[in-house]
Amino acid sequence: MRLLLTLLLLVAAAAHAQFNVTVTLPRSSFLALEGIAASVAITNRTGAEAVLGGPGRASWLSFQMTDSQGRILSPIDVSGADLVQIPPGSSIQRSVLVTDAFAPSELGNYALTARVLHTPSGQYYSSNRVIFNITDAKPVWEQPFGVPTGMKDAGRARKYSLSIFHDINETSLYFRLIDDASGLRLQTYRLGPINLVQDPQFTVDQQNNLQVLFLARPHTYVHCLIAPDGSLKKRGYYRDPDGKRPRLAQAADSSVKIIGGEYFDPAAPAPKSPKSTGRNVSDRPPGL
């Protein structure tokens, strides 16, 4: 009997080792109804090429979310139509917006686990269990506006809302778009880290776009242009050379521009420093 139990445990351990599945989240705390992107890494330990998914096959990647009471929430399946091949010993990584299927709105702690289906064997392989928290923050600024003519839901009353969220590791600036009549939250997302040494600036321009300028890191400012439908139309970055800080300026016609500062592209390659040519022997100081 003991030998049989040992063999069963060895078989189960071998099956579990066929795939190593790891799920991670960018942070441990999120605002209610914020989009949450999970990163899943899968390593093939079968010793042969693994084929996952494909046309007509069941979804090979799914997630299970539970609340603080251990209750299982709506299952989250990812489309399995794409054929994925993993050579033996190799790994793949996928980023999935798990809140597309279910966005937790109740405040509290949640747990997320990823599951990978090996279609030929019908075996599921589970990841680690990652814990995260859903919380909320009071708005620091709100501005009602009407949806402009020509846009979807033209004439409807909306509200821009900005909140500052203090997490364990950093402080972030969040944007929300709210239906002003019903109070329904239509969009919620993070604009980025914010340094509160300086107050953020925000205004609504003549097209009813929201413009936000805030200090993200020392000497680094972020400018966001957000459309009335809540989409982020533009994100720009500025420096403050010689203490000349950028600021939002609104003209008499309600147009908005940035005065001061220096625009830069953080994705651009750093300028090459000139190579040092060294010194000639004749250039050396006396005595050397």
C-alpha positions in Angstrom: 0.0 0.0 0.0 2.8 2.4 0.9 4.6 1.5 -2.3 1.5 2.2 -4.4 1.0 5.6 -2.7 4.7 6.5 -3.3 4.3 5.6 -7.0 1.2 7.7 -7.3 3.0 10.7 -5.8 5.9 10.2 -8.2 3.5 10.1 -11.2 1.7 13.2 -9.9 5.0 15.0 -9.4 6.2 14.0 -12.9 2.9 15.2 -14.5 3.1 18.5 -12.6 6.7 19.0 -13.9 5.6 18.8 -17.5 5.0 22.6 -17.6 6.2 25.3 -15.2 3.6 28.1 -15.1 4.3 31.4 -13.4 1.9 34.4 -13.1 2.9 37.9 -12.0 1.2 41.2 -11.6 2.8 44.7 -12.0 1.6 45.8 -8.6 -0.1 44.4 -5.5 -2.8 47.1 -5.3 -5.2 48.4 -7.9 -8.1 50.9 -8.0 -11.6 49.5 -8.4 -12.4 48.8 -12.0 -8.8 49.4 -13.1 -7.6 47.2 -15.9 -5.2 44.5 -14.5 -2.7 42.9 -16.9 -1.3 39.6 -15.8 2.0 38.3 -17.2 2.2 34.5 -17.6 5.4 32.6 -18.3 5.3 28.9 -19.4 8.3 26.6 -19.6 8.1 23.4 -21.5 9.5 20.4 -19.5 7.9 17.6 -21.5 11.1 16.8 -23.4 9.4 17.3 -26.7 7.9 20.2 -28.6 4.6 21.2 -27.0 1.7 22.4 -29.1 -1.0 24.5 -27.4 -4.2 25.7 -28.9 -4.9 26.0 -32.6 -8.0 26.5 -34.8 -11.1 24.7 -33.5 -9.4 23.8 -30.2 -10.5 24.7 -26.7 -8.8 27.6 -24.9 -5.4 26.5 -23.6 -5.0 29.4 -21.1 -7.4 30.4 -18.4 -7.4 32.2 -15.1 -9.2 31.6 -11.8 -9.9 34.4 -9.5 -11.1 34.1 -5.9 -12.2 36.7 -3.3 -11.1 37.1 0.3 -13.8 34.5 1.3 -12.3 31.9 -1.1 -15.3 32.1 -3.4 -14.5 31.4 -7.1 -15.5 34.3 -9.3 -16.3 34.2 -13.0 -13.8 32.0 -14.9 -11.5 33.9 -17.3 -10.8 32.0 -20.6 -8.3 33.3 -23.2 -9.0 32.5 -26.9 -7.2 29.3 -27.9 -7.5 29.9 -31.7 -3.8 30.9 -32.0 -1.4 27.9 -32.4 1.5 28.1 -29.9 4.6 25.9 -30.2 7.1 25.7 -27.4 10.4 23.8 -28.1 11.6 21.5 -25.3 13.2 23.5 -22.5 12.0 26.8 -23.9 9.7 29.4 -22.4 7.0 31.7 -23.7 5.4 34.7 -22.1 2.0 36.2 -22.5 0.4 39.4 -21.2 -3.3 39.1 -20.6 -5.8 41.8 -19.5 -7.7 39.6 -17.1 -10.2 42.3 -16.3 -11.6 42.1 -19.8 -13.7 39.1 -18.6 -14.2 40.1 -15.0 -13.3 43.4 -13.3 -13.6 43.1 -9.5 -15.4 46.2 -8.1 -15.7 45.2 -4.4 -12.9 46.4 -2.2 -10.7 43.7 -0.6 -8.2 41.0 -1.3 -8.3 38.7 -4.3 -6.2 35.8 -5.5 -5.3 34.9 -9.2 -4.1 31.6 -10.6 -3.3 30.8 -14.3 -4.0 27.4 -15.8 -2.5 25.9 -19.0 -4.2 23.1 -20.8 -2.0 20.5 -22.6 -4.6 19.6 -25.3 -3.1 16.1 -26.4 -3.2 14.8 -22.8 -6.1 16.9 -21.5 -4.0 17.8 -18.5 -4.2 21.2 -16.8 -1.1 22.8 -15.2 -1.6 25.5 -12.6 0.6 28.4 -11.7 1.5 30.0 -8.4 -1.2 31.9 -6.6 -0.7 35.7 -6.6 -2.5 37.9 -4.1 -3.7 41.5 -4.9 -5.8 44.1 -3.4 -8.7 46.2 -4.8 -9.0 49.6 -3.1 -10.2 53.1 -3.9 -9.1 56.8 -3.6 -11.0 60.0 -3.2 -10.8 62.4 -6.2 -8.5 65.5 -5.8 -10.1 67.2 -8.8 -13.3 66.7 -10.9 -14.8 68.6 -13.9 -18.2 68.0 -15.5 -18.4 68.4 -19.3 -20.6 67.6 -22.2 -19.6 65.1 -24.9 -19.0 67.3 -28.1 -21.1 67.1 -31.2 -19.9 64.4 -33.7 -18.8 62.0 -31.0 -20.5 58.9 -29.7 -23.1 59.9 -26.9 -22.9 63.5 -28.0 -24.6 65.8 -25.5 -24.3 63.3 -22.6 -23.0 64.7 -19.3 -19.7 63.3 -18.3 -17.2 64.0 -15.6 -13.4 63.9 -15.5 -11.9 62.8 -12.2 -8.3 62.6 -11.0 -7.2 60.7 -7.8 -3.9 60.3 -6.1 -3.3 56.7 -4.8 -0.6 56.0 -2.2 0.7 52.4 -2.7 3.4 50.7 -0.6 6.2 51.5 -3.0 5.0 54.7 -4.8 2.4 57.3 -5.3 0.4 57.3 -8.5 -2.0 59.6 -10.4 -5.2 58.0 -11.7 -7.8 59.1 -14.2 -11.5 58.2 -14.2 -14.3 59.0 -16.7 -17.7 59.0 -15.0 -21.2 59.3 -16.4 -22.4 62.3 -14.5 -26.1 61.3 -14.5 -25.8 57.7 -13.3 -22.4 57.9 -11.6 -21.2 54.9 -13.6 -17.5 54.6 -13.9 -16.7 54.3 -17.6 -12.9 54.3 -17.5 -10.3 53.9 -14.8 -6.5 53.8 -15.4 -3.2 54.9 -14.1 -1.5 57.9 -15.6 1.8 57.1 -13.9 3.9 57.8 -10.8 3.6 61.3 -9.3 6.0 63.3 -7.2 4.0 65.6 -4.9 6.8 68.1 -4.4 4.8 70.0 -7.0 1.1 70.1 -7.5 -0.2 68.6 -10.8 -1.9 70.9 -13.3 -5.1 70.1 -15.1 -7.5 71.9 -17.4 -10.1 71.2 -20.0 -9.4 72.7 -23.5 -11.8 74.0 -26.2 -12.5 70.5 -27.6 -13.3 69.3 -24.0 -10.1 67.3 -23.9 -8.6 66.9 -20.5 -5.0 68.1 -20.3 -2.8 67.0 -17.3 0.8 68.0 -16.5 2.5 66.5 -13.5 6.0 65.8 -12.0 6.6 62.1 -12.3 10.3 61.9 -11.2 12.8 64.6 -10.2 13.2 66.9 -13.3 10.8 64.7 -15.4 7.3 65.9 -16.2 4.5 64.0 -18.0 1.8 65.6 -20.2 -1.3 63.6 -20.9 -4.1 64.6 -23.4 -7.3 62.6 -22.7 -10.3 62.7 -25.1 -13.9 63.0 -24.0 -14.4 59.2 -24.5 -11.7 58.6 -21.9 -9.0 57.4 -24.4 -5.4 58.6 -23.8 -4.7 60.5 -27.1 -1.2 61.7 -26.2 1.6 61.3 -23.6 4.6 63.6 -23.7 7.7 64.1 -21.5 9.4 67.3 -20.5 12.5 68.3 -18.5 13.2 71.5 -16.5 16.6 72.7 -17.7 18.0 75.6 -15.6 14.9 75.4 -13.4 12.6 76.4 -16.2 9.6 74.2 -15.3 7.0 73.4 -17.9 3.4 74.6 -17.2 0.0 74.5 -18.8 -1.1 77.9 -20.2 -4.7 78.5 -21.4 -5.3 81.3 -23.9 -8.4 83.4 -24.2 -9.9 81.0 -26.8 -9.5 78.1 -24.3 -6.7 76.6 -26.3 -4.0 75.0 -24.1 -0.2 74.8 -24.7 2.8 74.1 -22.6 5.2 76.9 -21.7 8.7 76.4 -20.5 10.5 73.1 -20.1 12.2 71.0 -22.7 10.4 68.2 -24.6 12.2 64.9 -24.9 11.6 61.3 -26.0 12.6 58.8 -23.3 12.6 56.0 -25.9 15.2 57.8 -28.1 18.7 56.4 -27.9 21.1 58.3 -25.7 23.5 60.6 -27.5 26.9 59.1 -28.0 29.6 60.8 -26.0 32.7 61.8 -28.0 35.5 59.2 -27.7 38.4 60.3 -25.6 41.5 60.7 -27.6 43.8 60.6 -24.6 46.9 62.8 -24.1 50.2 62.8 -25.9 53.3 62.2 -23.9 54.3 65.8 -24.4 51.0 66.8 -22.7 51.9 65.2 -19.4 52.6 67.4 -16.4 56.3 67.9 -15.5 57.7 65.1 -13.3 55.6 62.3 -14.9 
